Amino acid sequence: MKFVQIENGVVQSVSLSPQEGFVAAPDDVIAGQVLQSDGNYANPAPSPAVEKESRRAEIILELSSLDLASIRPLRAGEGDRLAEIDRQAQLLREELAGL
């Protein structure tokens, strides 16, 4: 069992031993989690900046994957497949530019 200090519904500190101002909590609770009305703890929703940066990373990963996927159609002269990959990449680049 852990003990936590909660301010404004958010776990501020975690301790393995009881301390003044701390309450009992499950072993898996960590600082920064939110105490919900049902008594459970949950991670807070990510901020818009974190979501934006996460999406940027996803897009960059997808673009890298598409670059690799374009090698075989390019060598094999599969123009239709290569055009589809280029279209997908262009949509991702446009989304990335808008972030």
LINDAWO-V593564 format. One record per backbone hydrogen bond with DSSP energy under -0.5 kcal/mol. CO is the residue of the C=O (numbers start at 1). NH is the residue of the N-H. E is the energy in kcal/mol with one decimal. If there is no record, write none. Layout:
[[CO:NH:E] [CO:NH:E]]
//
This chain:
[[2:25:-2.8] [3:15:-3.2] [4:6:-0.5] [4:23:-2.7] [5:12:-3.2] [5:13:-1.2] [7:10:-2.0] [9:35:-2.9] [10:7:-2.4] [10:12:-0.5] [11:32:-2.9] [13:5:-2.3] [15:3:-2.9] [19:22:-1.9] [23:4:-3.0] [25:2:-2.0] [26:29:-1.3] [30:33:-1.7] [33:11:-3.0] [34:36:-0.7] [34:42:-2.1] [36:39:-2.0] [40:36:-3.2] [42:34:-3.6] [47:51:-2.5] [48:52:-2.5] [49:53:-2.2] [50:54:-2.4] [51:55:-2.4] [52:56:-2.3] [53:57:-2.1] [54:58:-2.1] [55:59:-2.6] [56:60:-2.4] [57:61:-2.1] [58:62:-2.5] [59:63:-2.8] [60:64:-2.1] [61:65:-2.1] [62:66:-2.4] [63:67:-2.3] [64:68:-2.0] [65:69:-2.3] [66:70:-1.3] [68:71:-1.1] [69:73:-0.7] [70:74:-1.8] [71:75:-2.4] [72:76:-2.7] [73:77:-0.7] [73:78:-2.5] [74:77:-0.6] [77:79:-1.6] [78:82:-2.4] [79:83:-2.4] [80:84:-1.9] [81:85:-2.2] [82:86:-2.4] [83:87:-2.2] [84:88:-2.4] [85:89:-2.4] [86:90:-2.4] [87:91:-2.1] [88:92:-2.0] [89:93:-2.6] [90:94:-2.3] [91:95:-2.1] [92:96:-2.7] [93:97:-2.3] [94:98:-1.3] [95:99:-0.6] [96:99:-1.1]]
//
